[in-house]
């Protein structure tokens, strides 16, 4: 693990985003709360927050951080859902891994919640896709 003890303690922020492609029918079911497993976006929000808080347990050489804030936003389009997560800490290393881990798990949770309506007759997911996961911004003050 990289030594960060000599770095100054600063407010650090990272913002990450990603998208999941779904059928228009699935998007409408999410909007109307018709998904059998429950509220898709609330569940994905909770999963994303838990992922941010547990990033150091998932990524072997990632430092454990004291997270001071997490904001999860969703934007729904005709055939996709975008997620954007902002993570804040007061520490000696950045929070970009926490932000993209939160995005990834949030999107995976959406997929899990809707897989019964997204799969085709053969049990495959020909149109479901997670993509465009990236760090949008990272800064320290």
C-alpha positions in Angstrom: 0.0 0.0 0.0 1.3 3.5 -0.8 2.3 5.6 2.2 0.2 8.8 2.3 1.0 9.8 5.9 3.2 12.7 4.7 0.5 14.2 2.6 -1.5 17.1 4.0 -5.1 16.6 5.2 -7.4 18.3 2.7 -11.0 18.3 1.7 -11.2 16.0 -1.3 -14.1 15.5 -3.7 -14.6 13.1 -6.6 -17.5 12.9 -9.0 -18.1 9.8 -11.2 -20.9 8.7 -13.6 -22.1 5.8 -15.7 -25.1 4.6 -17.6 -27.2 1.5 -18.1 -29.1 0.8 -21.3 -32.5 -0.8 -20.8 -35.6 -1.4 -22.9 -38.1 1.4 -23.0 -40.6 -1.0 -21.4 -38.3 -1.6 -18.4 -37.8 2.1 -18.0 -41.5 2.7 -17.8 -41.9 -0.2 -15.3 -39.2 1.5 -13.1 -41.0 4.9 -13.4 -44.3 3.3 -12.5 -42.9 1.2 -9.6 -43.9 -2.0 -11.4 -40.7 -4.0 -10.8 -41.4 -7.1 -8.7 -38.2 -6.7 -6.6 -39.2 -3.2 -5.4 -38.1 0.4 -5.8 -35.2 0.1 -8.3 -33.6 3.5 -7.8 -33.9 3.6 -4.0 -32.3 0.2 -3.8 -29.6 1.3 -6.2 -29.0 4.4 -4.2 -28.5 2.4 -1.0 -26.3 -0.1 -2.8 -24.1 2.7 -4.2 -23.7 4.4 -0.8 -22.7 1.0 0.8 -20.2 0.4 -2.0 -18.6 3.8 -1.5 -18.3 3.1 2.2 -16.8 -0.4 1.6 -14.4 0.4 -1.3 -11.3 -0.5 0.7 -12.8 -4.0 1.4 -13.3 -4.5 -2.4 -10.1 -3.1 -3.8 -7.2 -4.7 -2.1 -4.7 -1.8 -2.0 -7.2 1.0 -1.6 -6.9 3.1 1.6 -9.8 3.0 4.1 -11.2 6.6 4.2 -13.4 8.5 6.5 -16.2 9.6 4.1 -17.9 12.9 5.0 -20.5 13.0 2.3 -22.1 11.0 -0.6 -24.6 12.3 -3.1 -26.3 9.9 -5.6 -28.3 11.3 -8.5 -30.2 9.4 -11.2 -31.4 10.8 -14.6 -33.9 8.7 -16.5 -34.0 8.7 -20.3 -36.1 6.8 -22.8 -33.8 3.7 -22.9 -31.1 4.4 -20.3 -30.5 5.5 -16.7 -27.5 7.7 -15.8 -26.1 7.7 -12.3 -23.8 10.4 -10.9 -22.1 10.2 -7.5 -20.2 12.8 -5.6 -18.0 11.6 -2.7 -16.3 13.9 -0.1 -13.7 13.2 2.5 -11.2 15.1 4.7 -8.1 13.1 4.3 -4.7 12.5 2.7 -5.8 10.6 -0.4 -8.5 11.1 -3.1 -11.9 9.5 -3.3 -12.1 8.7 -7.0 -12.0 4.9 -6.5 -14.9 5.3 -4.0 -16.9 7.3 -6.5 -16.5 4.9 -9.5 -17.1 1.9 -7.2 -20.4 3.5 -6.1 -21.3 4.1 -9.7 -20.5 0.5 -10.7 -22.4 -1.1 -7.9 -25.4 1.3 -8.3 -25.6 0.2 -12.0 -25.2 -3.5 -11.2 -28.0 -3.2 -8.7 -30.3 -1.7 -11.3 -29.5 -4.6 -13.6 -30.2 -7.1 -10.8 -33.5 -5.5 -10.0 -34.7 -5.6 -13.6 -33.1 -8.7 -14.9 -36.4 -10.7 -15.0 -37.9 -8.2 -17.4 -34.8 -7.5 -19.4 -33.8 -11.0 -20.4 -35.1 -12.6 -23.6 -36.8 -16.0 -24.1 -33.3 -17.7 -24.1 -32.4 -16.0 -20.8 -29.9 -13.7 -22.3 -29.5 -9.9 -22.1 -29.0 -8.8 -25.7 -29.8 -5.1 -25.2 -28.8 -4.5 -21.5 -25.5 -2.8 -21.2 -23.5 -0.9 -18.5 -21.2 1.6 -20.0 -19.5 5.0 -19.9 -18.2 4.7 -16.3 -15.8 7.4 -15.6 -14.4 10.0 -13.2 -15.9 13.4 -14.2 -14.0 15.5 -11.7 -11.5 15.2 -8.8 -10.3 18.0 -6.7 -8.8 19.0 -3.4 -9.0 22.2 -1.4 
